[in-house]
Amino acid sequence: MRPDWIRPTLFALLGVTLVDCGPAPEPTHNSSEDPIGSSTAQLCSGLSITNLVIQGVSSYQNEIGGGGTFEVSTGATGARLEYLVNGELLTSEERPNNPGSSADNDWRFSEQKATCGASLFQVKAYPMVVDSQGVRTTCFLNPRVTTRLFVQGCPSVAAGGVHSVELKADGTLWTWGGNSFGQLGDGTATGRSTPAQVSGFGGIVAIAAGYYHTLALEETGTVLAWGQNVQGQLGNGTTTSLARPMRIAGLTDVVAVAANGYHSVALKADGTVWTWGSNAYGETGDGTTTPRFTPVQSRAGNAMAIAAGANHTVALLQDRTVSAWGYNGYGQLGDGTTTVRYAPTPVAGLSGVVAIAAGAQHTAAVRQDGGLWTWGSNTHGQLGDESFTNRTSPGPVARLYGITSVAGGVTHTLARTQDGFAWAWGNNSQGQLGNGTTTSSPAPVLVSGLSGVSILSAGANHSLVKTQDGNALAWGNNAQGQLGDGTTRTAPAPVQVLR
């Protein structure tokens, strides 16, 4: 049964090409340190957790709540339960076995520990037994593990091709910039250089911006889509563009969304990845090149984060490795080749990953040690390795450490360091690196006058950030008002988005 105190499950990942998933998993118990002698081994022999269920998990105002049930084998007197988020042990407890009672072996969990975006909630259960002397023993050699993704909605920004989107703390959605295909969601095709609220919708927990379309994740786990639909990227079964948000039918239990050129991606709470839109190069990951006008399940499973490039898709898996599929002409799939892949393919030699991003034709991954690795197209220095040479397998970004999140534009890249500063590299012809110049750089440069950065997003030729004080700032190309400062003047350094 589902405990009635659990808030309805919220689901999402920031709808930009980044996700900060926290530290990589660490072992919660070292069995080699247990003084398990023959008597303990005998006590634990044959004991197990026979069933472990997460019935619900959600996050509200940074508090994680969850609940479920467990069952133990005959002879076990209870279970030790450990609760982890993104591999970090938050707390543990011991629960007695009460079959048939009103408690019915329920477990409940609540903790003030949540991070923005989609996170992995994990329960580890170990059987317990009480010996004839009344001594309790935990059988650490026989754990059972179950996982479920959940989302914490947080203020964020998403940069599209020529438009921008902001999710505010109250769950409202604001848009500005180019609107030729209705991507601003206001029912018109008229662009604007100042933010306006998308009316009729609240309770949004994540956003994503494609080149000319927009996605928004609702706290109920459903997805809204609007804008250009020439390749079916809105997922409504047609190729008709929409100037107002429409809910995607049949797509539920979603925790994260991503979008780029002409396809869209959703991550469900069970770790499955769903895709729709352009599929000429296998972007949907279902093994075909059939266009998909409604969501289909890719062959990727056990995912915990997603990213979308122009013609490729990337997934961070729960074991902290990365898979990618789709177009690979520049090596953006990272498998050491330039072969198109119609189904998920492991990125070569990459492990311990905590965040991913996809640019148009390049890909990036943050590792748990704070190092940043990139691969794919490097024609403008967007790999940050101080060269202009494409790379078909991951390599480190030059002289940049302590990275917590990353975002990929068409030909530039952004990264946030743990001290709250933003760095950029690649194409700077429109000032999208934000260092006050229009000189491109194949090595990271510091974005001018910016600190306290919490979220960042890279568009076609402009960049957006959200700071810890709640402000949004932008820089780069502004021909269609995508910087949101009330002008159409290009800005090579950050300007304040009007509130």
C-alpha positions, -999 to +999 in steps of 0.1 A: +000+000+000+011+036-006+015+057+025-010+085+022+015+111+035+036+109+004+031+139-019+022+129-055+054+120-072+072+148-090+092+139-120+119+158-141+156+167-150+165+201-160+153+206-195+187+218-206+217+198-218+231+193-184+223+176-152+243+177-120+238+143-105+259+146-074+287+123-063+291+089-078+280+058-058+301+048-028+298+015-010+276+019+020+290-011+038+323-029+035+316-066+041+354-073+045+353-053+077+326-075+093+337-100+120+315-127+104+326-159+120+311-193+116+282-186+141+272-155+122+275-173+089+253-200+102+227-175+115+225-158+081+225-190+061+195-190+038+182-157+049+173-130+023+151-101+015+125-117-008+108-085-019+116-048-017+092-023-033+093+015-037+057+026-038+064+063-041+091+089-038+089+126-043+106+159-034+090+190-021+109+221-009+141+201-008+126+173+014+126+138+000+098+116+010+093+079+001+076+048+012+072+011+003+072-024+016+096-053+022+094-090+028+119-114+043+125-151+041+115-175+068+138-172+098+146-135+094+133-113+121+135-080+102+155-059+078+181-031+079+172-005+054+196+020+039+184+051+020+206+066-007+203+095-031+228+095-061+249+069-042+251+090-010+239+072+021+215+096+039+203+074+068+195+039+078+171+021+101+161-013+113+125-025+108+110-056+124+092-083+104+055-078+110+037-100+084-001-096+086+000-066+109-014-032+102+021-020+094+025-049+070+063-044+067+059-008+055+089+015+054+088+053+053+115+078+047+118+116+049+150+137+048+160+173+040+183+163+012+174+170-025+192+185-054+178+202-086+167+179-113+163+141-116+180+121-089+183+084-082+166+072-050+179+038-038+169+015-010+192-013+002+178-039+025+197-066+045+180-094+064+184-094+102+181-123+127+180-125+165+199-154+180+190-174+211+207-148+233+187-120+220+216-105+199+206-090+166+228-097+136+226-080+102+234-102+073+254-078+051+263-105+026+227-108+013+214-074+003+185-065-020+185-032-039+157-013-056+158+021-073+135+048-086+142+082-101+125+113-088+127+151-094+132+182-075+119+212-094+142+242-092+145+276-110+163+271-143+168+284-178+170+268-213+184+284-244+170+273-278+181+283-313+168+318-311+146+318-281+150+314-243+129+299-215+130+305-178+114+284-150+108+304-119+107+292-083+069+293-083+067+269-111+057+294-137+071+295-172+085+326-190+097+329-226+113+355-250+131+358-283+123+344-317+088+330-323+085+321-359+071+287-351+052+295-319+081+284-297+072+311-271+039+294-264+018+326-264-005+317-293+013+340-318+043+340-341+055+373-329+089+375-312+097+397-282+128+410-265+114+408-229+101+378-209+064+371-207+046+343-188+032+313-207-004+315-195-026+286-183+001+264-169+019+262-135+035+234-115+063+231-140+094+213-127+118+212-157+122+227-192+140+220-224+145+241-255+151+227-290+161+248-319+126+259-326+105+240-301+100+239-263+092+212-237+080+216-202+077+189-175+047+191-151+050+179-115+025+152-124+050+136-147+034+147-179+050+167-207+039+198-226+053+206-260+049+235-285+066+252-314+080+237-346+068+202-354+081+195-390+097+163-378+071+153-352+093+167-324+062+177-304+051+141-301+014+146-308+012+123-338+012+151-364+037+174-381+017+205-374+034+233-354+017+246-323+018+281-308+004+270-275+015+241-252-002+208-257+002+178-234+018+147-250-008+119-249+002+087-232+036+100-219+035+097-181+058+091-151+085+113-167+114+128-146+135+146-172+132+161-207+157+171-233+155+187-268+177+199-295+174+202-333+144+182-344+139+155-318+129+152-282+138+129-253+121+120-220+134+099-191+109+080-170+111+071-133+119+035-141+151+045-160+137+040-195+144+065-222+116+076-247+122+096-278+103+111-308+108+133-338+136+131-364+151+096-368+170+098-400+202+088-381+187+066-354+182+094-329+153+076-313+176+046-304+149+020-312+170+003-338+152+019-368+153+050-390+115+053-390+103+089-382+085+089-348+056+113-343+047+099-309+071+088-281+087+054-285+109+035-260+146+034-269+168+005-262+185+023-234+176+013-198+187+021-163+194+057-173+195+086-148+201+116-171+196+124-208+209+149-233+200+157-270+223+168-297+213+180-332+212+144-345+223+123-316+211+113-281+231+106-249+222+088-217+240+087-184+234+052-169+229+043-133+263+026-132+279+060-141+288+050-177+275+067-208+257+054-239+250+074-271+233+068-304+224+085-337+246+105-361+283+100-356+300+117-385+322+138-361+327+111-335+301+126-311+290+091-299+325+086-285+328+050-294+361+055-313+344+055-348+324+077-371+298+050-376+261+059-373+245+039-344+208+031-344+208+018-309+226+028-277+263+022-278+287+026-249+311+056-249+346+042-248+366+042-216+344+065-196+332+058-161+324+076-128+303+102-147+279+125-128+267+149-155+264+150-193+256+175-221+252+174-259+260+202-283+250+201-319+278+177-329+298+173-297+293+157-263+306+163-228+307+145-195+316+155-160+333+129-138+331+126-101+366+139-097+355+172-112+372+166-145+355+173-178+358+151-209+346+160-244+344+144-278+330+149-313+332+180-336+360+205-327+359+228-357+356+259-335+375+246-305+343+235-287+361+205-271+383+228-251+415+208-256+434+237-271+431+222-306+407+222-335+409+185-342+377+163-340+379+135-315+360+101-317+366+092-281+366+112-248+395+134-239+400+160-211+393+197-213+425+217-208+434+232-175+399+232-160+390+214-128+363+213-101+335+211-127+300+205-115+278+209-146+282+215-183+261+227-213+266+224-250+257+249-277+259+245-314+296+253-315+305+264-280+305+249-245+298+262-210+308+248-177+302+257-140+329+252-114+322+244-078+330+279-067+301+292-088+320+307-118+312+300-154+337+292-181+333+290-219+351+279-250+346+274-287+330+297-313+327+333-301+317+351-333+285+364-316+300+369-282+286+337-269+316+330-247+308+361-226+343+373-220+338+407-236+353+398-270+343+381-302+375+360-304+370+323-304+389+301-280+398+264-281+406+267-243+383+277-215+379+314-207+362+330-177+328+346-183+332+382-174+318+396-141+297+365-133+296+346-100+272+326-079+261+306-110+236+278-103+223+267-137+237+273-172+224+266-207+239+271-242+218+279-273+227+282-309+247+314-305+237+327-271+242+316-235+220+318-204+226+313-167+206+314-135+224+327-104+218+318-068+201+351-061+174+342-086+186+364-115+189+353-151+217+367-173+224+362-209+250+370-236+258+364-273+236+369-303+205+389-297+191+395-332+157+382-322+157+394-286+168+361-271+188+378-244+157+393-229+171+427-221+146+446-241+170+452-270+182+433-301+219+443-295+244+415-294+262+414-260+297+399-257+294+400-219+265+391-196+234+414-194+205+412-170+173+395-183+145+418-175+122+406-147 
